[in-house]
Amino acid sequence: GLYRPLRTSWEEFRRLLGATAIGVVLVMLIIPWWVGPLSRATLLWMWVLALSLDLFGRIVIRLTMKQLARVGRLAMRAAVVGTNEDAHRIAGALSTAAESFALLGHVTTSNEEALGDGPPALGSLETLDEILQRNQVECVLLASSALSADDVLRISSACRQANVEIRILQNVPDILTPRLSLEPIGDAASLRLT
């Protein structure tokens, strides 16, 4: 409907015009049963008033959301699993997306040690449940090259129990990302490049 995220402003406006027009038509059909017929000018003013109030409310909400994002109030508390080169690349990308993510630190895997530079180590993969609760993590970003299939299953289970979002990041050049789609193959997921 009207409230899907990431809708463009023009698409939202077009849908809003349609929704308010349908509302006025419903009013036009229902009100005459109790009050009597309404003039065309009254219906036009009802539609303009409904559209204006709805647009004003949406503009206020959008401006408020932009301001909250600018100061970091809407940022998801995130942890990166892994400390290899891909994990550090993810951490660097998160620092430029500070409006969307607040990077808390890294979670080391069983075969890695925390590196001295970059975000702090929050702990190891064996204590992920505790890390998620203690740091109130909202999103876990996985550096796929740093993890085994068993690690991913363990992380998935812990995140599901803690109601934490998981994002698996692949090492794919930026030029290819618009052509990617995710498709299931049996019980595995594949990235399809078209």
C-alpha positions as a Markdown table, in Angstrom:
| # | Residue | x | y | z |
|---|---|---|---|---|
| 1 | Gly | 0.0 | 0.0 | 0.0 |
| 2 | Leu | 1.0 | 3.6 | 0.7 |
| 3 | Tyr | 3.4 | 2.7 | 3.5 |
| 4 | Arg | 6.0 | 0.5 | 1.8 |
| 5 | Pro | 9.5 | 1.8 | 2.6 |
| 6 | Leu | 11.8 | 3.4 | 0.1 |
| 7 | Arg | 9.0 | 4.7 | -2.2 |
| 8 | Thr | 10.0 | 7.7 | -4.2 |
| 9 | Ser | 8.3 | 11.0 | -3.4 |
| 10 | Trp | 6.5 | 11.2 | -6.8 |
| 11 | Glu | 5.2 | 7.6 | -6.5 |
| 12 | Glu | 4.0 | 8.4 | -3.0 |
| 13 | Phe | 2.2 | 11.6 | -4.2 |
| 14 | Arg | 0.6 | 9.7 | -7.1 |
| 15 | Arg | -0.8 | 7.1 | -4.7 |
| 16 | Leu | -1.9 | 9.7 | -2.2 |
| 17 | Leu | -3.9 | 11.5 | -4.9 |
| 18 | Gly | -5.6 | 8.2 | -5.8 |
| 19 | Ala | -6.3 | 7.3 | -2.1 |
| 20 | Thr | -7.8 | 10.7 | -1.3 |
| 21 | Ala | -9.9 | 10.6 | -4.5 |
| 22 | Ile | -11.3 | 7.2 | -3.5 |
| 23 | Gly | -12.0 | 8.6 | 0.0 |
| 24 | Val | -14.0 | 11.5 | -1.4 |
| 25 | Val | -15.9 | 9.2 | -3.7 |
| 26 | Leu | -16.8 | 7.0 | -0.7 |
| 27 | Val | -17.9 | 10.1 | 1.2 |
| 28 | Met | -20.0 | 11.2 | -1.8 |
| 29 | Leu | -21.7 | 7.8 | -1.8 |
| 30 | Ile | -22.3 | 7.5 | 2.0 |
| 31 | Ile | -23.1 | 11.1 | 3.2 |
| 32 | Pro | -26.3 | 11.7 | 1.0 |
| 33 | Trp | -28.1 | 8.9 | 3.0 |
| 34 | Trp | -28.0 | 11.0 | 6.1 |
| 35 | Val | -27.6 | 14.7 | 5.1 |
| 36 | Gly | -28.7 | 14.9 | 1.5 |
| 37 | Pro | -26.8 | 15.5 | -1.7 |
| 38 | Leu | -23.5 | 17.4 | -1.6 |
| 39 | Ser | -22.5 | 20.0 | -4.2 |
| 40 | Arg | -19.5 | 19.5 | -6.4 |
| 41 | Ala | -17.8 | 22.5 | -4.8 |
| 42 | Thr | -18.1 | 20.9 | -1.4 |
| 43 | Leu | -16.7 | 17.6 | -2.7 |
| 44 | Leu | -13.8 | 19.4 | -4.3 |
| 45 | Trp | -13.0 | 21.3 | -1.1 |
| 46 | Met | -13.2 | 18.1 | 0.9 |
| 47 | Trp | -10.7 | 16.5 | -1.5 |
| 48 | Val | -8.3 | 19.5 | -1.5 |
| 49 | Leu | -8.5 | 19.7 | 2.4 |
| 50 | Ala | -7.9 | 15.9 | 2.8 |
| 51 | Leu | -5.0 | 16.0 | 0.3 |
| 52 | Ser | -3.5 | 19.1 | 1.9 |
| 53 | Leu | -3.7 | 17.7 | 5.5 |
| 54 | Asp | -2.2 | 14.4 | 4.4 |
| 55 | Leu | 0.6 | 16.0 | 2.4 |
| 56 | Phe | 1.4 | 18.4 | 5.3 |
| 57 | Gly | 1.6 | 15.4 | 7.7 |
| 58 | Arg | 3.8 | 13.4 | 5.4 |
| 59 | Ile | 6.2 | 16.3 | 4.9 |
| 60 | Val | 6.5 | 16.8 | 8.6 |
| 61 | Ile | 7.2 | 13.1 | 9.1 |
| 62 | Arg | 9.8 | 13.0 | 6.4 |
| 63 | Leu | 11.6 | 16.1 | 7.7 |
| 64 | Thr | 11.5 | 14.7 | 11.3 |
| 65 | Met | 12.9 | 11.3 | 10.0 |
| 66 | Lys | 15.7 | 13.1 | 8.1 |
| 67 | Gln | 16.6 | 15.1 | 11.2 |
| 68 | Leu | 16.6 | 12.0 | 13.4 |
| 69 | Ala | 18.8 | 10.1 | 10.8 |
| 70 | Arg | 21.2 | 13.1 | 10.6 |
| 71 | Val | 21.9 | 13.0 | 14.3 |
| 72 | Gly | 22.1 | 9.1 | 14.3 |
| 73 | Arg | 18.9 | 8.4 | 16.3 |
| 74 | Leu | 17.6 | 6.0 | 13.7 |
| 75 | Ala | 20.9 | 4.1 | 13.2 |
| 76 | Met | 20.8 | 0.3 | 13.8 |
| 77 | Arg | 23.3 | -0.9 | 16.4 |
| 78 | Ala | 25.5 | -3.2 | 14.3 |
| 79 | Ala | 28.3 | -5.7 | 14.9 |
| 80 | Val | 30.5 | -7.2 | 12.2 |
| 81 | Val | 31.4 | -10.9 | 12.5 |
| 82 | Gly | 35.0 | -11.5 | 11.4 |
| 83 | Thr | 38.3 | -9.6 | 11.6 |
| 84 | Asn | 39.7 | -10.4 | 8.2 |
| 85 | Glu | 40.2 | -7.9 | 5.3 |
| 86 | Asp | 36.6 | -8.1 | 4.2 |
| 87 | Ala | 35.4 | -7.4 | 7.8 |
| 88 | His | 37.5 | -4.3 | 7.9 |
| 89 | Arg | 36.2 | -3.2 | 4.5 |
| 90 | Ile | 32.6 | -3.6 | 5.9 |
| 91 | Ala | 33.5 | -1.6 | 9.0 |
| 92 | Gly | 34.9 | 1.2 | 6.8 |
| 93 | Ala | 31.8 | 1.2 | 4.7 |
| 94 | Leu | 29.6 | 1.4 | 7.8 |
| 95 | Ser | 31.6 | 4.5 | 9.0 |
| 96 | Thr | 30.4 | 6.3 | 5.8 |
| 97 | Ala | 26.8 | 5.1 | 6.4 |
| 98 | Ala | 26.7 | 6.5 | 9.9 |
| 99 | Glu | 23.1 | 7.6 | 9.4 |
| 100 | Ser | 22.0 | 4.0 | 9.0 |
| 101 | Phe | 24.4 | 2.0 | 11.2 |
| 102 | Ala | 26.2 | 2.6 | 14.5 |
| 103 | Leu | 29.1 | 0.1 | 14.5 |
| 104 | Leu | 29.7 | -1.3 | 17.9 |
| 105 | Gly | 32.6 | -3.5 | 17.0 |
| 106 | His | 33.8 | -6.9 | 15.7 |
| 107 | Val | 33.0 | -10.4 | 16.8 |
| 108 | Thr | 36.0 | -12.7 | 16.3 |
| 109 | Thr | 35.6 | -16.2 | 14.8 |
| 110 | Ser | 37.2 | -19.3 | 16.1 |
| 111 | Asn | 40.3 | -19.0 | 13.8 |
| 112 | Glu | 40.9 | -15.3 | 14.1 |
| 113 | Glu | 42.2 | -12.9 | 16.6 |
| 114 | Ala | 41.1 | -9.3 | 17.1 |
| 115 | Leu | 43.3 | -6.8 | 15.2 |
| 116 | Gly | 44.6 | -3.7 | 17.0 |
| 117 | Asp | 43.2 | -1.2 | 14.6 |
| 118 | Gly | 39.6 | -0.5 | 13.8 |
| 119 | Pro | 36.5 | -1.1 | 15.9 |
| 120 | Pro | 36.9 | -2.9 | 19.2 |
| 121 | Ala | 36.5 | -6.6 | 19.6 |
| 122 | Leu | 33.2 | -7.4 | 21.4 |
| 123 | Gly | 34.1 | -11.0 | 22.0 |
| 124 | Ser | 34.3 | -14.3 | 20.2 |
| 125 | Leu | 31.7 | -16.2 | 18.2 |
| 126 | Glu | 31.3 | -18.7 | 21.1 |
| 127 | Thr | 29.8 | -15.9 | 23.3 |
| 128 | Leu | 27.6 | -14.4 | 20.5 |
| 129 | Asp | 24.4 | -14.8 | 22.5 |
| 130 | Glu | 25.8 | -12.8 | 25.4 |
| 131 | Ile | 27.3 | -10.2 | 23.0 |
| 132 | Leu | 24.0 | -9.6 | 21.3 |
| 133 | Gln | 22.2 | -9.0 | 24.6 |
| 134 | Arg | 24.9 | -7.1 | 26.4 |
| 135 | Asn | 25.4 | -4.6 | 23.5 |
| 136 | Gln | 21.8 | -4.5 | 22.4 |
| 137 | Val | 22.8 | -5.4 | 18.8 |
| 138 | Glu | 20.1 | -4.9 | 16.2 |
| 139 | Cys | 22.0 | -6.0 | 13.1 |
| 140 | Val | 24.8 | -8.5 | 12.5 |
| 141 | Leu | 26.8 | -8.1 | 9.4 |
| 142 | Leu | 28.7 | -11.2 | 8.2 |
| 143 | Ala | 31.9 | -11.1 | 6.3 |
| 144 | Ser | 31.2 | -14.2 | 4.3 |
| 145 | Ser | 34.9 | -15.0 | 3.6 |
| 146 | Ala | 35.7 | -15.2 | 7.3 |
| 147 | Leu | 33.0 | -17.8 | 8.1 |
| 148 | Ser | 32.4 | -21.5 | 7.7 |
| 149 | Ala | 29.0 | -22.9 | 7.0 |
| 150 | Asp | 28.8 | -24.1 | 10.6 |
| 151 | Asp | 29.6 | -20.6 | 11.8 |
| 152 | Val | 26.8 | -19.1 | 9.7 |
| 153 | Leu | 24.3 | -21.6 | 11.1 |
| 154 | Arg | 25.4 | -20.9 | 14.7 |
| 155 | Ile | 25.1 | -17.1 | 14.1 |
| 156 | Ser | 21.7 | -17.5 | 12.4 |
| 157 | Ser | 20.4 | -19.5 | 15.3 |
| 158 | Ala | 21.7 | -17.0 | 17.9 |
| 159 | Cys | 20.3 | -14.0 | 15.9 |
| 160 | Arg | 16.9 | -15.6 | 15.4 |
| 161 | Gln | 16.6 | -16.2 | 19.2 |
| 162 | Ala | 17.6 | -12.6 | 20.0 |
| 163 | Asn | 15.4 | -11.2 | 17.2 |
| 164 | Val | 18.5 | -9.6 | 15.5 |
| 165 | Glu | 18.7 | -8.9 | 11.7 |
| 166 | Ile | 21.4 | -10.7 | 9.7 |
| 167 | Arg | 23.1 | -9.3 | 6.6 |
| 168 | Ile | 25.6 | -11.4 | 4.7 |
| 169 | Leu | 27.9 | -9.3 | 2.7 |
| 170 | Gln | 29.6 | -10.7 | -0.4 |
| 171 | Asn | 32.8 | -9.5 | -2.0 |
| 172 | Val | 31.3 | -8.3 | -5.3 |
| 173 | Pro | 32.5 | -5.3 | -7.2 |
| 174 | Asp | 30.2 | -2.3 | -7.0 |
| 175 | Ile | 29.8 | -2.2 | -10.8 |
| 176 | Leu | 28.0 | -5.6 | -10.6 |
| 177 | Thr | 25.6 | -5.0 | -7.7 |
| 178 | Pro | 22.7 | -3.6 | -9.7 |
| 179 | Arg | 22.6 | -6.8 | -11.7 |
| 180 | Leu | 22.4 | -9.1 | -8.7 |
| 181 | Ser | 19.4 | -11.1 | -7.4 |
| 182 | Leu | 19.1 | -13.7 | -4.8 |
| 183 | Glu | 17.6 | -17.1 | -5.8 |
| 184 | Pro | 17.1 | -20.3 | -3.9 |
| 185 | Ile | 18.6 | -23.5 | -5.2 |
| 186 | Gly | 17.2 | -26.3 | -3.1 |
| 187 | Asp | 18.1 | -25.4 | 0.5 |
| 188 | Ala | 21.0 | -23.1 | -0.5 |
| 189 | Ala | 20.9 | -19.5 | -1.7 |
| 190 | Ser | 22.6 | -18.3 | -4.8 |
| 191 | Leu | 23.5 | -14.9 | -6.1 |
| 192 | Arg | 22.5 | -14.5 | -9.7 |
| 193 | Leu | 24.4 | -12.1 | -11.9 |
| 194 | Thr | 22.5 | -11.0 | -15.0 |
